[in-house]
Amino acid sequence: MKPFHSIIERPLLYYRQWDFFIFTVLTLLSVVNGQSTVFYLLYFFWWNEFVRLVVDRLCYKRNKNAVYEITRNNSFFESLFLMGVYWVFLVVIFGFIAAVDSPDAVIITNMEVLMFHNWFFNINLIFVLLERWYLHQTQQPLHVYFDAFNPNTIVLHVSIIVGGALMFFVVRNYPEIFTPENRWGSALIILPFLLLRMLMQKLTTSDNIIQKQNNS
């Protein structure tokens, strides 16, 4: 029970756990209410990375504890351009093409997410924005990087390619298995993204570890 009490009493040291908890609760509520799709998940993580990129750019110089990761291709504008390319692919492939043979409710949900009419999505996004800003304001030792190919964008890049390949070469070729009613196709498309994201978080150094070391 000690770790649980630590998470409650010192939330800033465990903000990643709070991220996961808030995201899980809101996503489960959206699923129960029929307002979650593959596009919902991928588009949320696109916005998650976009918010991190913009807030870090605006706030990192005022955060004396920010760990600025310098790389050869450390360009904020290159990162913005790449995020724009990802946005087009996400909206076209997963927002529309993947939903062509799905029930009308899926396309409607995707449009609601795209137009910010899905309040589960909106609340989660507002939480991400306020949290990142607050972490900088309270001088937390965050990793800050503007490389176009950072761990988060790599996950998005590979997920778009793998998800698109699975959709066109597997899901579309076996309609008797991946029917619009059973949603197995959606599960197959989103699975590589979830596995890659968990693997990347496992392999990369957490901001939490740095913060705990600084506070020890």
C-alpha positions as CSV (number, residue, x, y, z in Angstrom):
1,M,0.0,0.0,0.0
2,K,3.0,2.3,0.5
3,P,3.4,3.1,-3.3
4,F,-0.3,3.9,-3.6
5,H,0.0,6.4,-0.7
6,S,3.0,7.9,-2.3
7,I,1.2,8.4,-5.5
8,I,-1.7,10.2,-3.7
9,E,0.5,12.3,-1.4
10,R,3.1,13.3,-3.9
11,P,1.3,13.4,-7.3
12,L,4.1,15.5,-9.0
13,L,6.6,12.7,-8.5
14,Y,4.2,10.2,-10.1
15,Y,2.5,12.3,-12.8
16,R,2.9,9.6,-15.4
17,Q,0.8,7.3,-13.3
18,W,-1.8,10.0,-13.0
19,D,-1.6,10.4,-16.8
20,F,-2.3,6.8,-17.3
21,F,-5.1,6.7,-14.7
22,I,-7.0,9.8,-16.1
23,F,-6.6,8.5,-19.7
24,T,-7.8,5.0,-18.8
25,V,-10.9,6.3,-16.9
26,L,-12.0,8.7,-19.6
27,T,-11.3,6.2,-22.3
28,L,-13.3,3.5,-20.6
29,L,-16.2,6.0,-20.1
30,S,-16.0,6.9,-23.8
31,V,-16.1,3.2,-24.7
32,V,-19.1,2.5,-22.5
33,N,-20.9,5.5,-24.1
34,G,-20.0,4.3,-27.6
35,Q,-17.7,7.4,-28.2
36,S,-14.3,5.7,-28.7
37,T,-12.7,4.5,-31.9
38,V,-9.2,3.7,-33.3
39,F,-9.1,7.3,-34.5
40,Y,-10.0,8.6,-31.1
41,L,-7.0,6.9,-29.5
42,L,-4.4,7.7,-32.2
43,Y,-5.6,11.3,-32.6
44,F,-5.5,11.8,-28.8
45,F,-1.8,10.8,-28.7
46,W,-1.1,13.0,-31.7
47,W,-2.5,15.9,-29.7
48,N,-0.7,14.7,-26.6
49,E,2.7,15.0,-28.4
50,F,1.7,18.3,-30.1
51,V,0.8,19.9,-26.7
52,R,4.0,18.7,-25.2
53,L,6.0,20.2,-28.2
54,V,4.3,23.6,-28.0
55,V,4.2,24.0,-24.2
56,D,7.8,22.9,-23.9
57,R,8.9,25.4,-26.5
58,L,7.0,28.2,-24.7
59,C,8.0,27.3,-21.1
60,Y,11.3,25.4,-21.0
61,K,13.6,28.5,-20.7
62,R,11.7,29.5,-17.6
63,N,12.1,26.1,-16.1
64,K,15.6,26.0,-14.6
65,N,15.3,22.2,-14.0
66,A,14.3,21.3,-17.5
67,V,16.7,18.9,-19.2
68,Y,17.1,20.1,-22.7
69,E,18.1,17.3,-25.0
70,I,20.2,18.6,-27.9
71,T,20.5,16.6,-31.1
72,R,21.8,17.2,-34.6
73,N,18.3,17.7,-35.9
74,N,16.9,19.6,-33.0
75,S,14.5,21.8,-34.9
76,F,11.1,22.9,-33.5
77,F,9.8,23.9,-36.9
78,E,10.8,20.6,-38.5
79,S,8.9,18.8,-35.7
80,L,5.9,20.9,-36.4
81,F,6.1,20.1,-40.1
82,L,6.3,16.4,-39.3
83,M,3.4,16.6,-36.9
84,G,1.4,18.2,-39.7
85,V,2.2,15.3,-42.0
86,Y,1.1,12.8,-39.3
87,W,-2.1,14.8,-38.8
88,V,-3.0,14.4,-42.5
89,F,-2.3,10.6,-42.5
90,L,-4.2,10.1,-39.2
91,V,-7.3,12.0,-40.4
92,V,-7.4,10.5,-43.9
93,I,-6.4,6.9,-43.1
94,F,-7.9,6.3,-39.7
95,G,-10.5,9.0,-39.6
96,F,-12.2,8.3,-42.9
97,I,-10.7,5.4,-45.0
98,A,-10.7,2.9,-42.0
99,A,-14.3,3.9,-41.2
100,V,-15.7,3.4,-44.8
101,D,-17.1,-0.1,-44.1
102,S,-17.9,0.6,-40.5
103,P,-21.3,1.5,-39.0
104,D,-22.3,5.1,-39.4
105,A,-21.8,5.7,-35.7
106,V,-18.0,5.2,-36.1
107,I,-17.7,7.9,-38.8
108,I,-19.9,10.2,-36.7
109,T,-17.7,9.6,-33.6
110,N,-14.6,10.3,-35.7
111,M,-16.0,13.6,-36.9
112,E,-17.0,14.6,-33.3
113,V,-13.5,13.9,-32.2
114,L,-12.0,15.9,-35.1
115,M,-14.3,18.9,-34.5
116,F,-13.8,18.7,-30.7
117,H,-17.4,17.7,-30.0
118,N,-16.4,14.6,-28.0
119,W,-16.2,15.7,-24.3
120,F,-14.3,12.7,-23.1
121,F,-11.6,13.5,-25.6
122,N,-11.8,17.2,-24.8
123,I,-11.5,16.8,-21.0
124,N,-8.5,14.4,-21.4
125,L,-6.8,16.9,-23.7
126,I,-7.4,19.8,-21.3
127,F,-5.9,17.8,-18.5
128,V,-2.8,17.1,-20.7
129,L,-2.4,20.8,-21.5
130,L,-2.8,22.0,-17.9
131,E,-0.6,19.3,-16.5
132,R,2.3,20.1,-18.8
133,W,2.1,23.8,-18.2
134,Y,1.9,23.2,-14.4
135,L,4.9,20.9,-14.4
136,H,7.0,23.7,-16.0
137,Q,5.5,26.4,-13.7
138,T,6.5,24.3,-10.7
139,Q,10.1,23.8,-12.0
140,Q,9.9,20.1,-12.5
141,P,13.0,18.4,-14.1
142,L,11.4,17.4,-17.4
143,H,13.1,16.1,-20.5
144,V,12.6,18.6,-23.3
145,Y,13.5,17.7,-26.9
146,F,12.4,19.2,-30.2
147,D,13.9,16.5,-32.5
148,A,11.5,15.6,-35.2
149,F,12.2,11.9,-34.5
150,N,11.9,11.7,-30.7
151,P,10.5,8.6,-29.0
152,N,6.9,9.8,-29.2
153,T,6.9,10.7,-32.9
154,I,8.7,7.4,-33.7
155,V,5.8,5.5,-32.0
156,L,3.3,7.5,-34.1
157,H,5.3,7.0,-37.3
158,V,5.6,3.3,-36.9
159,S,2.0,2.9,-35.7
160,I,0.6,4.7,-38.8
161,I,2.7,2.5,-41.2
162,V,1.9,-0.8,-39.4
163,G,-1.8,0.2,-38.7
164,G,-2.2,1.2,-42.4
165,A,-0.6,-2.1,-43.6
166,L,-2.8,-4.2,-41.3
167,M,-5.9,-2.3,-42.4
168,F,-5.3,-2.6,-46.2
169,F,-3.6,-6.1,-46.3
170,V,-5.2,-8.0,-43.5
171,V,-8.5,-6.5,-42.3
172,R,-9.8,-5.6,-45.8
173,N,-8.8,-9.1,-47.2
174,Y,-10.6,-11.1,-44.5
175,P,-14.1,-9.4,-44.2
176,E,-15.6,-12.7,-42.9
177,I,-13.4,-12.4,-39.8
178,F,-13.1,-8.7,-39.3
179,T,-16.7,-7.7,-39.6
180,P,-18.0,-4.2,-38.7
181,E,-20.0,-5.8,-35.9
182,N,-17.2,-7.5,-33.9
183,R,-14.6,-4.7,-34.0
184,W,-11.7,-7.3,-34.2
185,G,-10.3,-5.2,-37.0
186,S,-10.1,-2.1,-34.8
187,A,-8.4,-4.1,-32.0
188,L,-5.8,-5.4,-34.5
189,I,-5.0,-2.0,-35.9
190,I,-4.6,-0.3,-32.5
191,L,-2.7,-3.2,-30.8
192,P,0.8,-2.4,-32.4
193,F,0.4,1.3,-31.3
194,L,-0.3,0.3,-27.7
195,L,2.5,-2.2,-27.6
196,L,5.0,0.2,-29.1
197,R,4.0,3.0,-26.7
198,M,4.4,0.7,-23.7
199,L,7.7,-0.6,-25.0
200,M,9.0,3.0,-25.6
201,Q,8.1,4.1,-22.1
202,K,9.9,1.1,-20.7
203,L,13.1,1.7,-22.7
204,T,13.4,5.5,-22.3
205,T,14.4,7.2,-19.1
206,S,11.5,8.6,-17.2
207,D,11.2,12.1,-16.0
208,N,10.0,10.6,-12.8
209,I,13.4,8.8,-12.2
210,I,15.3,12.1,-12.7
211,Q,12.9,13.9,-10.3
212,K,13.2,11.2,-7.6
213,Q,17.0,11.3,-7.9
214,N,17.0,15.1,-7.5
215,N,14.8,14.8,-4.4
216,S,16.8,12.0,-2.8
